[in-house]
């Protein structure tokens, strides 16, 4: 039950229990109330449903969670950042700290927003398979007919050239932990990538200057956000600022 839910539950019983019991009830639950909100951002051509397993795990740990869906294949990275991060933050409300857990494109959207804006109560950011230095897959496929239709304008912005969005953002100046995948189910795309890779992004290109921790797991790109070990590592970083190596 969320912090808000516990409060509402307690208030609904004030007329039944003596006030001393209500105070005891509140004091009993207070250690597990969520003071932190976590915003989840899915990857390209995915929806918030792809982050549902991560959401459930974080809710069980008493975080307030905003699993935010956005039109990843309809807008540029600049437009997603400008139009949707403020909406996600508004849904978070007035919690002590706001964290992010992102998959793929979601990490670049957060970097873009934080390169131009500040979040006063920003906590930690966990990125799963982020193309922080772009992806050779985009270099090879962005001019092929159908690529833009499937991946939208944001997809073409994720190349490895110095002018690409991720390569133009500079170092991060906040606590970032990156989880990279080293297994692939897409052998064709992996032929375009330096090994090791997750089928979409090479391990080397998930790294970003200024990050505080980086870990590699044997998981393919589409499954990072649903893998039990990845979820546990994300929780470790949110709680302590580091992964378990």
C-alpha positions as CSV (number, residue, x, y, z in Angstrom):
1,X,0.0,0.0,0.0
2,X,1.3,3.4,-0.9
3,X,1.9,6.3,1.6
4,X,-1.2,8.0,0.4
5,X,-3.1,4.7,0.6
6,X,-2.0,4.1,4.2
7,X,-3.0,7.6,5.2
8,X,-6.4,7.2,3.7
9,X,-6.8,3.8,5.3
10,X,-5.9,5.2,8.7
11,X,-8.2,8.2,8.3
12,X,-11.1,6.0,7.4
13,X,-10.9,4.3,10.8
14,X,-10.5,7.3,13.1
15,X,-14.2,7.2,14.0
16,X,-13.9,3.5,15.0
17,X,-10.7,3.2,16.9
18,X,-9.7,5.4,19.9
19,X,-7.3,8.1,18.9
20,X,-4.4,6.5,20.8
21,X,-4.8,3.4,18.7
22,X,-4.8,5.5,15.5
23,X,-1.5,7.1,16.7
24,X,-0.1,3.7,17.3
25,X,-1.2,2.5,13.9
26,X,0.4,5.5,12.2
27,X,3.7,5.1,14.1
28,X,3.8,1.4,13.2
29,X,3.5,2.0,9.5
30,X,5.6,5.2,9.3
31,X,9.0,3.4,8.7
32,X,7.7,1.9,5.5
33,X,6.0,4.9,4.0
34,X,7.4,6.0,0.7
35,X,9.2,9.3,0.8
36,X,10.5,8.8,-2.7
37,X,8.8,8.7,-6.1
38,X,10.2,6.7,-9.0
39,X,9.4,7.7,-12.6
40,X,9.6,4.8,-15.1
41,X,10.2,5.6,-18.8
42,X,10.0,2.9,-21.4
43,X,12.0,2.6,-24.6
44,X,11.3,3.2,-28.2
45,X,8.2,1.6,-29.7
46,X,7.2,0.2,-26.3
47,X,4.6,1.3,-23.8
48,X,4.4,1.6,-20.1
49,X,3.2,-2.1,-20.0
50,X,6.8,-3.1,-20.7
51,X,7.8,-1.6,-17.3
52,X,5.0,-3.2,-15.3
53,X,7.2,-5.8,-13.7
54,X,9.6,-3.1,-12.6
55,X,6.7,-1.1,-11.3
56,X,5.3,-3.9,-9.2
57,X,8.7,-4.6,-7.6
58,X,9.2,-1.0,-6.7
59,X,5.7,-0.6,-5.3
60,X,6.4,-3.7,-3.1
61,X,9.4,-1.8,-1.8
62,X,7.1,1.1,-0.8
63,X,8.1,3.5,-3.5
64,X,5.5,5.8,-5.1
65,X,5.7,4.9,-8.8
66,X,4.7,6.8,-11.9
67,X,4.9,4.4,-14.9
68,X,4.7,7.0,-17.6
69,X,3.7,6.2,-21.2
70,X,4.7,8.6,-24.0
71,X,4.5,8.5,-27.8
72,X,8.0,7.4,-28.5
73,X,7.6,7.0,-32.2
74,X,5.8,10.2,-32.9
75,X,8.1,12.9,-31.6
76,X,11.7,14.0,-31.5
77,X,13.8,13.5,-28.4
78,X,13.6,17.3,-27.7
79,X,9.8,17.2,-28.0
80,X,9.4,14.2,-25.7
81,X,11.7,15.7,-23.1
82,X,10.0,19.1,-23.2
83,X,6.4,17.9,-23.3
84,X,6.4,14.8,-21.2
85,X,9.0,14.9,-18.5
86,X,7.2,17.8,-16.8
87,X,3.9,15.8,-16.9
88,X,5.5,12.8,-15.3
89,X,7.0,15.0,-12.6
90,X,3.7,16.5,-11.9
91,X,2.2,13.1,-11.4
92,X,4.9,12.3,-8.9
93,X,3.6,15.0,-6.6
94,X,5.5,16.4,-3.6
95,X,7.7,13.6,-2.5
96,X,11.1,14.1,-0.9
97,X,13.0,12.8,-3.8
98,X,12.3,11.9,-7.4
99,X,14.2,9.0,-9.1
100,X,14.1,7.7,-12.6
101,X,14.4,4.2,-14.0
102,X,14.6,4.2,-17.8
103,X,14.9,1.7,-20.6
104,X,16.8,2.5,-23.8
105,X,15.5,5.8,-25.3
106,X,14.0,6.8,-22.0
107,X,17.5,7.4,-20.6
108,X,18.3,9.8,-23.4
109,X,15.1,11.6,-22.8
110,X,16.0,12.1,-19.2
111,X,19.5,13.3,-20.1
112,X,18.1,15.8,-22.6
113,X,15.7,17.2,-20.0
114,X,18.4,17.5,-17.2
115,X,20.8,19.1,-19.6
116,X,18.4,22.0,-19.9
117,X,16.5,21.9,-16.6
118,X,17.0,21.2,-13.0
119,X,15.0,19.1,-10.6
120,X,15.4,20.4,-7.1
121,X,14.6,17.1,-5.4
122,X,16.3,14.8,-8.0
123,X,17.5,11.5,-6.5
124,X,19.1,8.8,-8.6
125,X,18.8,7.6,-12.2
126,X,19.1,4.0,-13.3
127,X,19.4,3.5,-17.1
128,X,18.8,0.1,-18.7
129,X,20.5,-0.4,-22.1
130,X,20.8,3.3,-22.9
131,X,22.5,4.3,-26.2
132,X,24.4,7.0,-24.3
133,X,27.0,7.2,-27.1
134,X,24.5,6.3,-29.9
135,X,24.1,3.0,-31.7
136,X,25.7,1.7,-34.9
137,X,22.4,0.0,-35.6
138,X,20.9,3.5,-36.3
139,X,24.0,4.4,-38.4
140,X,23.3,1.5,-40.6
141,X,19.6,1.5,-40.8
142,X,18.3,5.1,-40.5
143,X,18.3,5.7,-44.3
144,X,16.5,2.4,-45.1
145,X,12.9,2.9,-46.1
146,X,10.6,1.9,-43.2
147,X,13.0,2.8,-40.4
148,X,11.4,6.2,-39.7
149,X,8.0,4.7,-39.9
150,X,8.8,2.1,-37.2
151,X,11.1,4.2,-35.0
152,X,9.8,7.7,-35.6
153,X,11.9,10.9,-35.6
154,X,13.6,10.0,-32.2
155,X,15.0,6.8,-33.7
156,X,17.1,8.7,-36.3
157,X,18.6,10.9,-33.6
158,X,20.4,8.0,-31.8
159,X,23.4,7.5,-34.2
160,X,27.0,7.5,-33.2
161,X,28.0,10.7,-34.9
162,X,29.2,13.6,-32.8
163,X,26.1,15.6,-33.7
164,X,23.6,13.0,-32.5
165,X,21.4,13.9,-29.5
166,X,23.1,11.5,-27.0
167,X,26.6,12.6,-28.1
168,X,25.7,16.3,-27.8
169,X,24.5,16.2,-24.2
170,X,27.9,16.1,-22.4
171,X,28.6,14.4,-19.0
172,X,26.0,13.7,-16.4
173,X,26.2,15.7,-13.2
174,X,23.8,13.7,-11.1
175,X,23.9,10.1,-9.8
176,X,23.6,7.7,-12.7
177,X,23.9,3.9,-12.7
178,X,23.9,2.1,-16.0
179,X,23.0,-1.6,-16.5
180,X,24.1,-2.9,-19.9
181,X,23.1,-6.2,-21.5
182,X,25.6,-8.6,-23.1
183,X,23.3,-11.2,-24.6
184,X,21.4,-10.9,-27.9
185,X,18.4,-12.6,-29.6
186,X,18.9,-10.4,-32.7
187,X,21.9,-11.9,-34.4
188,X,21.4,-9.7,-37.5
189,X,21.6,-6.4,-35.6
190,X,24.4,-7.7,-33.5
191,X,26.5,-8.0,-36.7
192,X,26.4,-4.2,-36.9
193,X,27.6,-3.8,-33.3
194,X,31.0,-4.2,-31.5
195,X,30.9,-7.1,-29.1
196,X,29.7,-7.5,-26.4
197,X,26.2,-6.1,-27.1
198,X,22.5,-6.6,-26.3
199,X,21.3,-6.7,-29.9
200,X,20.6,-3.0,-30.0
201,X,23.5,-1.2,-28.2
202,X,27.0,-2.2,-27.5
203,X,28.2,-2.4,-23.9
204,X,30.8,0.3,-24.6
205,X,28.2,2.7,-25.9
206,X,26.0,2.5,-22.9
207,X,28.5,4.3,-20.8
208,X,28.4,8.0,-20.1
209,X,30.9,10.4,-18.6
210,X,30.1,11.2,-15.0
211,X,28.2,8.0,-14.2
212,X,28.8,6.6,-10.7
213,X,28.4,2.9,-11.5
214,X,28.1,0.5,-14.5
215,X,27.3,-3.2,-14.6
216,X,26.9,-5.8,-17.3
217,X,24.3,-8.6,-17.2
218,X,23.8,-11.4,-19.7
219,X,20.4,-10.2,-20.8
220,X,19.1,-9.1,-24.2
221,X,17.9,-5.5,-24.8
222,X,14.1,-6.2,-25.0
223,X,14.1,-8.1,-21.7
224,X,16.3,-5.9,-19.5
225,X,13.4,-4.2,-17.7
226,X,11.7,-7.5,-16.9
227,X,14.7,-9.5,-15.7
228,X,14.7,-10.3,-12.0
229,X,18.4,-9.6,-11.5
230,X,18.2,-6.3,-13.3
231,X,15.2,-5.3,-11.2
232,X,17.1,-6.1,-8.0
233,X,20.2,-4.2,-9.2
234,X,18.0,-1.2,-10.0
235,X,16.6,-1.3,-6.5
236,X,20.1,-1.6,-5.1
237,X,21.2,1.5,-6.9
238,X,18.1,3.5,-5.9
239,X,18.7,2.6,-2.3
240,X,22.5,2.8,-2.0
241,X,23.9,4.6,-5.1
242,X,25.7,1.5,-6.3
243,X,25.2,-1.9,-7.8
244,X,26.2,-5.3,-6.3
245,X,29.2,-6.5,-8.3
